[in-house]
């Protein structure tokens, strides 16, 4: 059973509560490059970089930093995680990732999503009332670009394209994944199109996603796609320490600050508590946090539960320090990943 084990980041910048300031984004960008270089050296399979347009994240264009990373890495796949397709020009996105693919010797991937934050819509002049239609149309155009050399296309939200060729061409079809949070319509769309799917599971219990994942599998096959070609991934918030108690001490304050910030913006009500954190880090919870053994066990369980082909450990929620990030990557690659691989190699 071939399973890809990788890491993901959103580019969270560290927050200093004493000065009420965020880390310089240039510093954070350089740290990300160093961190992924380490991940590549340690043999991790994939890196996914998010897109945000906010003060608490340093990366607004995944393709830019992925290009910087491509120049200092050799093997690790370089994916967006996600590209907010609804509010970008798919032609420019395709060109950017074509260049990244050429630069990286065919390691580029696009993970397309609708985005859980909305800042990009007013920034780029789009109406949130068109949220669903924009994604549907722009994904359609992106796939059309990926599947054809001569482009003839017409939609609602941009001018038609007539007899155009996109340059540079990567010389292959770029891998395009669909990222979903839990919307059945998004799951069904990916299944109908026969596209790989990435589930972001960041709260509750992973087993609650079983109906959605079965829904994807059933519809993938029902729409004529080869089950042997099916690619299914999960992304979870991850942090590895000496123990769950050590993670609570060293990482909970950082994680809780970000959860509370987002909670205030979205009207979640009460503050994020230690009890919630520990429940999430428990055996049935969605936070893959604790000792190397505990995290490895949770990864093994979720791979077996869903039949995953890819798992992405999301490491930088809240902006842990550079030292903490490097330590997490080291622990994940040298302690967690070998345990997971051994489990499946022995089967």
Short mmCIF file of the C-alpha atoms (twelve columns), coordinates in Angstrom:
data_MODEL
# 
_entry.id   MODEL 
# 
loop_
_atom_site.group_PDB 
_atom_site.id 
_atom_site.type_symbol 
_atom_site.label_atom_id 
_atom_site.label_alt_id 
_atom_site.label_comp_id 
_atom_site.label_asym_id 
_atom_site.label_seq_id 
_atom_site.Cartn_x 
_atom_site.Cartn_y 
_atom_site.Cartn_z 
_atom_site.pdbx_PDB_model_num 
ATOM 1   C CA . UNK A 1   0.000   0.000  0.000   1 
ATOM 2   C CA . UNK A 2   1.620   3.242  -1.174  1 
ATOM 3   C CA . UNK A 3   0.969   6.155  1.155   1 
ATOM 4   C CA . UNK A 4   2.387   9.648  0.800   1 
ATOM 5   C CA . UNK A 5   3.245   11.343 4.075   1 
ATOM 6   C CA . UNK A 6   3.790   15.065 4.004   1 
ATOM 7   C CA . UNK A 7   3.417   18.370 5.788   1 
ATOM 8   C CA . UNK A 8   1.369   21.499 5.244   1 
ATOM 9   C CA . UNK A 9   1.531   25.125 6.352   1 
ATOM 10  C CA . UNK A 10  -0.521  28.292 6.016   1 
ATOM 11  C CA . UNK A 11  2.423   30.558 6.752   1 
ATOM 12  C CA . UNK A 12  1.145   31.659 10.159  1 
ATOM 13  C CA . UNK A 13  3.305   34.429 11.588  1 
ATOM 14  C CA . UNK A 14  4.229   34.326 15.280  1 
ATOM 15  C CA . UNK A 15  2.365   36.693 17.591  1 
ATOM 16  C CA . UNK A 16  3.947   38.510 20.527  1 
ATOM 17  C CA . UNK A 17  1.240   39.162 23.161  1 
ATOM 18  C CA . UNK A 18  3.465   41.576 25.099  1 
ATOM 19  C CA . UNK A 19  3.946   43.980 22.212  1 
ATOM 20  C CA . UNK A 20  0.705   43.002 20.417  1 
ATOM 21  C CA . UNK A 21  2.656   42.615 17.164  1 
ATOM 22  C CA . UNK A 22  3.128   39.949 14.536  1 
ATOM 23  C CA . UNK A 23  6.401   38.579 13.240  1 
ATOM 24  C CA . UNK A 24  7.933   40.258 10.197  1 
ATOM 25  C CA . UNK A 25  6.529   38.345 7.185   1 
ATOM 26  C CA . UNK A 26  9.869   38.380 5.371   1 
ATOM 27  C CA . UNK A 27  11.432  36.529 8.287   1 
ATOM 28  C CA . UNK A 28  8.634   33.969 8.262   1 
ATOM 29  C CA . UNK A 29  8.973   33.375 4.509   1 
ATOM 30  C CA . UNK A 30  12.677  32.643 4.863   1 
ATOM 31  C CA . UNK A 31  11.921  30.269 7.737   1 
ATOM 32  C CA . UNK A 32  9.398   28.352 5.610   1 
ATOM 33  C CA . UNK A 33  12.012  27.833 2.908   1 
ATOM 34  C CA . UNK A 34  14.463  26.491 5.494   1 
ATOM 35  C CA . UNK A 35  11.817  24.276 7.073   1 
ATOM 36  C CA . UNK A 36  10.754  22.662 3.806   1 
ATOM 37  C CA . UNK A 37  14.375  22.201 2.772   1 
ATOM 38  C CA . UNK A 38  14.772  20.167 5.962   1 
ATOM 39  C CA . UNK A 39  11.600  18.192 5.193   1 
ATOM 40  C CA . UNK A 40  12.974  17.339 1.757   1 
ATOM 41  C CA . UNK A 41  16.341  16.288 3.190   1 
ATOM 42  C CA . UNK A 42  14.534  14.006 5.646   1 
ATOM 43  C CA . UNK A 43  12.569  12.320 2.855   1 
ATOM 44  C CA . UNK A 44  9.015   13.612 3.307   1 
ATOM 45  C CA . UNK A 45  6.812   13.145 0.262   1 
ATOM 46  C CA . UNK A 46  4.828   16.347 -0.153  1 
ATOM 47  C CA . UNK A 47  4.557   19.937 1.059   1 
ATOM 48  C CA . UNK A 48  1.298   21.917 0.802   1 
ATOM 49  C CA . UNK A 49  1.280   25.724 1.126   1 
ATOM 50  C CA . UNK A 50  -1.892  27.706 1.848   1 
ATOM 51  C CA . UNK A 51  -3.106  31.050 0.486   1 
ATOM 52  C CA . UNK A 52  -4.371  33.849 2.734   1 
ATOM 53  C CA . UNK A 53  -4.704  37.618 2.584   1 
ATOM 54  C CA . UNK A 54  -4.540  38.561 6.266   1 
ATOM 55  C CA . UNK A 55  -2.095  40.014 8.794   1 
ATOM 56  C CA . UNK A 56  -1.702  36.699 10.605  1 
ATOM 57  C CA . UNK A 57  -0.410  34.822 7.528   1 
ATOM 58  C CA . UNK A 58  2.680   35.548 5.433   1 
ATOM 59  C CA . UNK A 59  1.743   33.778 2.185   1 
ATOM 60  C CA . UNK A 60  -0.702  35.339 -0.271  1 
ATOM 61  C CA . UNK A 61  0.676   33.524 -3.349  1 
ATOM 62  C CA . UNK A 62  1.681   29.882 -2.746  1 
ATOM 63  C CA . UNK A 63  3.298   29.620 -6.173  1 
ATOM 64  C CA . UNK A 64  5.853   32.305 -5.261  1 
ATOM 65  C CA . UNK A 65  7.196   30.628 -2.150  1 
ATOM 66  C CA . UNK A 66  6.914   27.168 -3.719  1 
ATOM 67  C CA . UNK A 67  9.192   28.433 -6.493  1 
ATOM 68  C CA . UNK A 68  11.724  29.585 -3.912  1 
ATOM 69  C CA . UNK A 69  11.475  26.190 -2.221  1 
ATOM 70  C CA . UNK A 70  11.894  24.392 -5.564  1 
ATOM 71  C CA . UNK A 71  15.369  25.895 -5.922  1 
ATOM 72  C CA . UNK A 72  16.623  24.364 -2.647  1 
ATOM 73  C CA . UNK A 73  14.845  20.967 -2.728  1 
ATOM 74  C CA . UNK A 74  15.135  17.877 -4.912  1 
ATOM 75  C CA . UNK A 75  12.354  15.372 -4.327  1 
ATOM 76  C CA . UNK A 76  9.462   16.697 -2.260  1 
ATOM 77  C CA . UNK A 77  6.233   17.412 -4.175  1 
ATOM 78  C CA . UNK A 78  5.202   21.061 -4.035  1 
ATOM 79  C CA . UNK A 79  1.481   21.742 -3.776  1 
ATOM 80  C CA . UNK A 80  -0.735  24.667 -2.982  1 
ATOM 81  C CA . UNK A 81  -2.926  23.950 -0.027  1 
ATOM 82  C CA . UNK A 82  -5.109  25.600 -1.233  1 
ATOM 83  C CA . UNK A 83  -5.214  27.909 -4.204  1 
ATOM 84  C CA . UNK A 84  -8.459  29.879 -3.785  1 
ATOM 85  C CA . UNK A 85  -9.604  29.237 -7.335  1 
ATOM 86  C CA . UNK A 86  -12.798 31.294 -6.921  1 
ATOM 87  C CA . UNK A 87  -10.910 34.597 -6.707  1 
ATOM 88  C CA . UNK A 88  -7.960  34.085 -9.063  1 
ATOM 89  C CA . UNK A 89  -7.592  34.074 -12.820 1 
ATOM 90  C CA . UNK A 90  -7.246  30.367 -13.717 1 
ATOM 91  C CA . UNK A 91  -5.093  31.243 -16.740 1 
ATOM 92  C CA . UNK A 92  -2.523  33.020 -14.560 1 
ATOM 93  C CA . UNK A 93  -2.715  30.259 -11.950 1 
ATOM 94  C CA . UNK A 94  -2.081  27.622 -14.601 1 
ATOM 95  C CA . UNK A 95  0.838   29.588 -16.057 1 
ATOM 96  C CA . UNK A 96  2.392   30.058 -12.621 1 
ATOM 97  C CA . UNK A 97  2.177   26.381 -11.750 1 
ATOM 98  C CA . UNK A 98  3.409   25.395 -15.216 1 
ATOM 99  C CA . UNK A 99  6.526   27.439 -14.535 1 
ATOM 100 C CA . UNK A 100 6.856   25.909 -11.068 1 
ATOM 101 C CA . UNK A 101 6.516   22.439 -12.586 1 
ATOM 102 C CA . UNK A 102 9.253   23.127 -15.122 1 
ATOM 103 C CA . UNK A 103 11.495  24.686 -12.479 1 
ATOM 104 C CA . UNK A 104 11.030  21.775 -10.058 1 
ATOM 105 C CA . UNK A 105 11.319  18.928 -12.592 1 
ATOM 106 C CA . UNK A 106 7.627   18.009 -12.433 1 
ATOM 107 C CA . UNK A 107 7.012   18.285 -8.704  1 
ATOM 108 C CA . UNK A 108 4.201   20.878 -8.823  1 
ATOM 109 C CA . UNK A 109 0.586   20.247 -7.860  1 
ATOM 110 C CA . UNK A 110 -2.473  22.471 -7.532  1 
ATOM 111 C CA . UNK A 111 -4.856  21.896 -4.657  1 
ATOM 112 C CA . UNK A 112 -7.990  23.819 -5.581  1 
ATOM 113 C CA . UNK A 113 -10.402 25.045 -2.932  1 
ATOM 114 C CA . UNK A 114 -13.115 27.588 -2.310  1 
ATOM 115 C CA . UNK A 115 -11.277 28.946 0.727   1 
ATOM 116 C CA . UNK A 116 -12.491 29.139 4.321   1 
ATOM 117 C CA . UNK A 117 -11.633 32.856 4.553   1 
ATOM 118 C CA . UNK A 118 -13.290 35.497 2.397   1 
ATOM 119 C CA . UNK A 119 -10.722 38.340 2.241   1 
ATOM 120 C CA . UNK A 120 -9.678  37.514 -1.325  1 
ATOM 121 C CA . UNK A 121 -13.151 38.189 -2.747  1 
ATOM 122 C CA . UNK A 122 -13.409 41.959 -2.126  1 
ATOM 123 C CA . UNK A 123 -9.642  42.294 -2.641  1 
ATOM 124 C CA . UNK A 124 -9.867  40.990 -6.207  1 
ATOM 125 C CA . UNK A 125 -13.283 42.468 -6.969  1 
ATOM 126 C CA . UNK A 126 -15.581 39.465 -6.657  1 
ATOM 127 C CA . UNK A 127 -19.053 39.279 -5.138  1 
ATOM 128 C CA . UNK A 128 -19.499 36.776 -2.297  1 
ATOM 129 C CA . UNK A 129 -23.008 36.144 -3.586  1 
ATOM 130 C CA . UNK A 130 -21.300 34.359 -6.493  1 
ATOM 131 C CA . UNK A 131 -19.221 32.165 -4.143  1 
ATOM 132 C CA . UNK A 132 -20.372 28.805 -5.523  1 
ATOM 133 C CA . UNK A 133 -20.744 29.820 -9.162  1 
ATOM 134 C CA . UNK A 134 -17.280 31.357 -9.233  1 
ATOM 135 C CA . UNK A 135 -15.647 28.170 -8.014  1 
ATOM 136 C CA . UNK A 136 -17.584 25.964 -10.418 1 
ATOM 137 C CA . UNK A 137 -16.728 28.079 -13.449 1 
ATOM 138 C CA . UNK A 138 -13.111 28.765 -12.597 1 
ATOM 139 C CA . UNK A 139 -12.387 25.139 -11.752 1 
ATOM 140 C CA . UNK A 140 -13.935 24.211 -15.099 1 
ATOM 141 C CA . UNK A 141 -11.577 26.621 -16.875 1 
ATOM 142 C CA . UNK A 142 -8.536  25.412 -14.930 1 
ATOM 143 C CA . UNK A 143 -9.258  21.803 -15.900 1 
ATOM 144 C CA . UNK A 144 -9.891  22.855 -19.498 1 
ATOM 145 C CA . UNK A 145 -6.478  24.529 -19.589 1 
ATOM 146 C CA . UNK A 146 -4.895  21.425 -18.110 1 
ATOM 147 C CA . UNK A 147 -6.486  19.100 -20.656 1 
ATOM 148 C CA . UNK A 148 -6.112  21.103 -23.890 1 
ATOM 149 C CA . UNK A 149 -3.340  22.925 -25.706 1 
ATOM 150 C CA . UNK A 150 -5.573  25.117 -27.860 1 
ATOM 151 C CA . UNK A 151 -8.097  26.873 -25.637 1 
ATOM 152 C CA . UNK A 152 -11.642 27.715 -26.657 1 
ATOM 153 C CA . UNK A 153 -13.774 28.502 -23.634 1 
ATOM 154 C CA . UNK A 154 -16.635 30.745 -22.573 1 
ATOM 155 C CA . UNK A 155 -18.121 31.497 -19.151 1 
ATOM 156 C CA . UNK A 156 -20.024 34.094 -17.164 1 
ATOM 157 C CA . UNK A 157 -17.349 35.824 -15.093 1 
ATOM 158 C CA . UNK A 158 -14.635 36.612 -17.647 1 
ATOM 159 C CA . UNK A 159 -14.200 37.255 -21.351 1 
ATOM 160 C CA . UNK A 160 -14.202 34.215 -23.677 1 
ATOM 161 C CA . UNK A 161 -10.934 32.625 -24.748 1 
ATOM 162 C CA . UNK A 162 -10.693 31.908 -28.473 1 
ATOM 163 C CA . UNK A 163 -7.960  29.844 -30.100 1 
ATOM 164 C CA . UNK A 164 -5.318  30.666 -27.507 1 
ATOM 165 C CA . UNK A 165 -2.356  28.550 -26.391 1 
ATOM 166 C CA . UNK A 166 -0.955  28.876 -22.892 1 
ATOM 167 C CA . UNK A 167 2.799   29.280 -22.502 1 
ATOM 168 C CA . UNK A 168 4.955   27.912 -21.052 1 
ATOM 169 C CA . UNK A 169 3.468   24.423 -21.188 1 
ATOM 170 C CA . UNK A 170 4.615   21.942 -18.535 1 
ATOM 171 C CA . UNK A 171 4.654   18.999 -20.938 1 
ATOM 172 C CA . UNK A 172 2.221   16.996 -18.815 1 
ATOM 173 C CA . UNK A 173 -1.139  17.334 -17.083 1 
ATOM 174 C CA . UNK A 174 -0.569  19.007 -13.735 1 
ATOM 175 C CA . UNK A 175 -1.964  17.048 -10.777 1 
ATOM 176 C CA . UNK A 176 -5.065  18.900 -9.563  1 
ATOM 177 C CA . UNK A 177 -6.583  17.979 -6.202  1 
ATOM 178 C CA . UNK A 178 -9.845  19.256 -4.731  1 
ATOM 179 C CA . UNK A 179 -9.737  20.325 -1.080  1 
ATOM 180 C CA . UNK A 180 -12.952 20.122 0.926   1 
ATOM 181 C CA . UNK A 181 -14.043 20.858 4.451   1 
ATOM 182 C CA . UNK A 182 -17.251 18.868 4.670   1 
ATOM 183 C CA . UNK A 183 -19.689 20.086 2.019   1 
ATOM 184 C CA . UNK A 184 -21.387 17.168 0.203   1 
ATOM 185 C CA . UNK A 185 -21.687 19.198 -3.022  1 
ATOM 186 C CA . UNK A 186 -17.911 19.709 -3.087  1 
ATOM 187 C CA . UNK A 187 -17.316 16.014 -2.452  1 
ATOM 188 C CA . UNK A 188 -19.702 15.051 -5.236  1 
ATOM 189 C CA . UNK A 189 -18.064 17.476 -7.685  1 
ATOM 190 C CA . UNK A 190 -14.621 15.947 -7.083  1 
ATOM 191 C CA . UNK A 191 -16.005 12.423 -7.452  1 
ATOM 192 C CA . UNK A 192 -17.805 13.192 -10.717 1 
ATOM 193 C CA . UNK A 193 -14.665 14.735 -12.173 1 
ATOM 194 C CA . UNK A 194 -12.497 11.857 -10.965 1 
ATOM 195 C CA . UNK A 195 -10.157 14.234 -9.147  1 
ATOM 196 C CA . UNK A 196 -8.065  13.423 -6.072  1 
ATOM 197 C CA . UNK A 197 -9.624  14.804 -2.900  1 
ATOM 198 C CA . UNK A 198 -8.147  16.212 0.305   1 
ATOM 199 C CA . UNK A 199 -10.339 16.417 3.414   1 
ATOM 200 C CA . UNK A 200 -9.415  19.047 6.002   1 
ATOM 201 C CA . UNK A 201 -10.353 17.510 9.350   1 
ATOM 202 C CA . UNK A 202 -9.627  20.080 12.039  1 
ATOM 203 C CA . UNK A 203 -12.394 19.566 14.588  1 
ATOM 204 C CA . UNK A 204 -14.713 16.975 16.070  1 
ATOM 205 C CA . UNK A 205 -13.868 13.336 15.442  1 
ATOM 206 C CA . UNK A 206 -12.390 12.033 12.179  1 
ATOM 207 C CA . UNK A 207 -14.810 9.088  12.113  1 
ATOM 208 C CA . UNK A 208 -17.628 11.599 11.593  1 
ATOM 209 C CA . UNK A 209 -16.270 12.058 8.055   1 
ATOM 210 C CA . UNK A 210 -16.892 8.397  7.172   1 
ATOM 211 C CA . UNK A 211 -20.210 9.050  5.353   1 
ATOM 212 C CA . UNK A 212 -18.661 11.815 3.232   1 
ATOM 213 C CA . UNK A 213 -15.650 9.712  2.320   1 
ATOM 214 C CA . UNK A 214 -17.857 6.755  1.395   1 
ATOM 215 C CA . UNK A 215 -20.008 9.174  -0.642  1 
ATOM 216 C CA . UNK A 216 -16.905 10.209 -2.580  1 
ATOM 217 C CA . UNK A 217 -15.794 6.632  -3.204  1 
ATOM 218 C CA . UNK A 218 -19.252 5.495  -4.349  1 
ATOM 219 C CA . UNK A 219 -19.698 8.397  -6.742  1 
ATOM 220 C CA . UNK A 220 -16.129 8.200  -8.045  1 
ATOM 221 C CA . UNK A 221 -16.794 4.626  -9.168  1 
ATOM 222 C CA . UNK A 222 -20.383 5.343  -10.261 1 
ATOM 223 C CA . UNK A 223 -19.123 7.993  -12.685 1 
ATOM 224 C CA . UNK A 224 -16.846 5.538  -14.434 1 
ATOM 225 C CA . UNK A 225 -13.490 6.260  -12.813 1 
ATOM 226 C CA . UNK A 226 -11.020 3.473  -12.097 1 
ATOM 227 C CA . UNK A 227 -10.912 2.787  -8.329  1 
ATOM 228 C CA . UNK A 228 -7.222  1.875  -8.722  1 
ATOM 229 C CA . UNK A 229 -6.576  5.506  -9.711  1 
ATOM 230 C CA . UNK A 230 -8.430  6.963  -6.722  1 
ATOM 231 C CA . UNK A 231 -6.375  9.298  -4.505  1 
ATOM 232 C CA . UNK A 232 -7.726  10.253 -1.113  1 
ATOM 233 C CA . UNK A 233 -6.033  12.449 1.472   1 
ATOM 234 C CA . UNK A 234 -6.594  13.988 4.895   1 
ATOM 235 C CA . UNK A 235 -5.015  17.067 6.475   1 
ATOM 236 C CA . UNK A 236 -5.061  17.526 10.259  1 
ATOM 237 C CA . UNK A 237 -3.528  19.965 12.724  1 
ATOM 238 C CA . UNK A 238 -0.424  18.288 14.102  1 
ATOM 239 C CA . UNK A 239 2.173   18.967 16.790  1 
ATOM 240 C CA . UNK A 240 4.643   16.501 18.290  1 
ATOM 241 C CA . UNK A 241 6.253   16.756 21.708  1 
ATOM 242 C CA . UNK A 242 7.609   14.533 24.439  1 
ATOM 243 C CA . UNK A 243 4.060   13.971 25.675  1 
ATOM 244 C CA . UNK A 244 0.534   15.355 25.452  1 
ATOM 245 C CA . UNK A 245 1.240   17.325 28.626  1 
ATOM 246 C CA . UNK A 246 4.369   18.844 27.062  1 
ATOM 247 C CA . UNK A 247 2.380   19.863 23.982  1 
ATOM 248 C CA . UNK A 248 -0.248  21.453 26.238  1 
ATOM 249 C CA . UNK A 249 2.454   23.473 27.976  1 
ATOM 250 C CA . UNK A 250 4.543   24.417 24.937  1 
ATOM 251 C CA . UNK A 251 2.004   24.770 22.145  1 
ATOM 252 C CA . UNK A 252 -1.525  25.221 23.530  1 
ATOM 253 C CA . UNK A 253 -1.133  28.997 24.207  1 
ATOM 254 C CA . UNK A 254 -0.074  29.602 20.592  1 
ATOM 255 C CA . UNK A 255 -2.802  27.374 19.167  1 
ATOM 256 C CA . UNK A 256 -5.508  28.828 21.438  1 
ATOM 257 C CA . UNK A 257 -4.621  32.393 20.453  1 
ATOM 258 C CA . UNK A 258 -5.268  31.628 16.796  1 
ATOM 259 C CA . UNK A 259 -8.439  29.644 17.497  1 
ATOM 260 C CA . UNK A 260 -9.773  32.486 19.632  1 
ATOM 261 C CA . UNK A 261 -8.939  35.096 16.990  1 
ATOM 262 C CA . UNK A 262 -10.788 33.169 14.311  1 
ATOM 263 C CA . UNK A 263 -13.587 32.388 16.772  1 
ATOM 264 C CA . UNK A 264 -14.153 36.080 17.506  1 
ATOM 265 C CA . UNK A 265 -14.278 36.873 13.798  1 
ATOM 266 C CA . UNK A 266 -16.796 34.118 13.134  1 
ATOM 267 C CA . UNK A 267 -18.901 34.493 16.253  1 
ATOM 268 C CA . UNK A 268 -18.117 31.138 17.777  1 
ATOM 269 C CA . UNK A 269 -18.872 32.429 21.273  1 
ATOM 270 C CA . UNK A 270 -16.865 31.012 24.164  1 
ATOM 271 C CA . UNK A 271 -13.077 30.950 24.263  1 
ATOM 272 C CA . UNK A 272 -11.084 27.891 23.250  1 
ATOM 273 C CA . UNK A 273 -10.186 25.905 26.373  1 
ATOM 274 C CA . UNK A 274 -7.534  23.470 27.543  1 
ATOM 275 C CA . UNK A 275 -10.280 20.871 27.866  1 
ATOM 276 C CA . UNK A 276 -11.200 21.268 24.199  1 
ATOM 277 C CA . UNK A 277 -7.558  21.014 23.239  1 
ATOM 278 C CA . UNK A 278 -7.007  17.835 25.255  1 
ATOM 279 C CA . UNK A 279 -10.220 16.307 23.933  1 
ATOM 280 C CA . UNK A 280 -9.086  17.015 20.381  1 
ATOM 281 C CA . UNK A 281 -5.692  15.490 21.140  1 
ATOM 282 C CA . UNK A 282 -7.360  12.392 22.611  1 
ATOM 283 C CA . UNK A 283 -7.589  9.073  20.821  1 
ATOM 284 C CA . UNK A 284 -10.830 9.923  18.969  1 
ATOM 285 C CA . UNK A 285 -10.141 13.630 18.407  1 
ATOM 286 C CA . UNK A 286 -9.074  15.495 15.272  1 
ATOM 287 C CA . UNK A 287 -5.907  17.057 16.726  1 
ATOM 288 C CA . UNK A 288 -2.940  14.835 15.954  1 
ATOM 289 C CA . UNK A 289 -0.914  16.095 18.882  1 
ATOM 290 C CA . UNK A 290 1.128   14.398 21.561  1 
ATOM 291 C CA . UNK A 291 4.127   12.090 21.613  1 
ATOM 292 C CA . UNK A 292 5.543   10.545 18.453  1 
ATOM 293 C CA . UNK A 293 3.915   7.221  19.323  1 
ATOM 294 C CA . UNK A 294 0.519   8.832  19.905  1 
ATOM 295 C CA . UNK A 295 0.629   10.773 16.644  1 
ATOM 296 C CA . UNK A 296 1.846   7.754  14.666  1 
ATOM 297 C CA . UNK A 297 -0.996  5.658  16.058  1 
ATOM 298 C CA . UNK A 298 -3.581  8.263  15.042  1 
ATOM 299 C CA . UNK A 299 -2.143  8.504  11.530  1 
ATOM 300 C CA . UNK A 300 -2.172  4.716  11.145  1 
ATOM 301 C CA . UNK A 301 -5.765  4.594  12.369  1 
ATOM 302 C CA . UNK A 302 -7.023  7.286  10.001  1 
ATOM 303 C CA . UNK A 303 -5.228  5.752  7.012   1 
ATOM 304 C CA . UNK A 304 -6.858  2.400  7.776   1 
ATOM 305 C CA . UNK A 305 -10.261 3.930  8.555   1 
ATOM 306 C CA . UNK A 306 -10.552 5.780  5.247   1 
ATOM 307 C CA . UNK A 307 -8.137  3.929  2.947   1 
ATOM 308 C CA . UNK A 308 -5.992  7.021  2.469   1 
ATOM 309 C CA . UNK A 309 -3.267  7.409  -0.122  1 
ATOM 310 C CA . UNK A 310 -1.953  10.673 1.390   1 
ATOM 311 C CA . UNK A 311 -1.726  12.208 4.849   1 
ATOM 312 C CA . UNK A 312 -0.646  15.832 5.420   1 
ATOM 313 C CA . UNK A 313 0.390   16.998 8.896   1 
ATOM 314 C CA . UNK A 314 -0.450  20.691 9.186   1 
ATOM 315 C CA . UNK A 315 2.231   22.077 11.496  1 
ATOM 316 C CA . UNK A 316 2.173   25.859 11.828  1 
ATOM 317 C CA . UNK A 317 -1.253  26.822 13.208  1 
ATOM 318 C CA . UNK A 318 -0.854  29.917 15.367  1 
ATOM 319 C CA . UNK A 319 2.762   30.515 14.407  1 
ATOM 320 C CA . UNK A 320 4.965   28.275 16.566  1 
ATOM 321 C CA . UNK A 321 8.595   29.364 16.681  1 
ATOM 322 C CA . UNK A 322 11.114  28.451 13.993  1 
ATOM 323 C CA . UNK A 323 12.848  26.143 16.466  1 
ATOM 324 C CA . UNK A 324 9.549   24.409 17.275  1 
ATOM 325 C CA . UNK A 325 8.802   23.976 13.570  1 
ATOM 326 C CA . UNK A 326 12.208  22.462 12.824  1 
ATOM 327 C CA . UNK A 327 11.857  20.163 15.830  1 
ATOM 328 C CA . UNK A 328 8.388   19.063 14.714  1 
ATOM 329 C CA . UNK A 329 9.568   18.311 11.190  1 
ATOM 330 C CA . UNK A 330 12.499  16.320 12.610  1 
ATOM 331 C CA . UNK A 331 10.273  14.304 14.964  1 
ATOM 332 C CA . UNK A 332 7.644   13.724 12.301  1 
ATOM 333 C CA . UNK A 333 10.132  12.578 9.670   1 
ATOM 334 C CA . UNK A 334 12.429  10.490 11.887  1 
ATOM 335 C CA . UNK A 335 10.047  9.122  14.536  1 
ATOM 336 C CA . UNK A 336 6.444   9.227  13.287  1 
ATOM 337 C CA . UNK A 337 6.816   8.469  9.574   1 
ATOM 338 C CA . UNK A 338 9.046   5.378  10.052  1 
ATOM 339 C CA . UNK A 339 6.493   3.885  12.481  1 
ATOM 340 C CA . UNK A 340 3.657   4.497  10.013  1 
ATOM 341 C CA . UNK A 341 5.604   3.075  7.085   1 
ATOM 342 C CA . UNK A 342 6.695   0.010  9.049   1 
ATOM 343 C CA . UNK A 343 3.106   -0.726 10.046  1 
ATOM 344 C CA . UNK A 344 1.965   -0.849 6.440   1 
ATOM 345 C CA . UNK A 345 5.111   -2.484 5.079   1 
ATOM 346 C CA . UNK A 346 4.597   -5.374 7.534   1 
ATOM 347 C CA . UNK A 347 1.073   -5.997 6.221   1 
# 
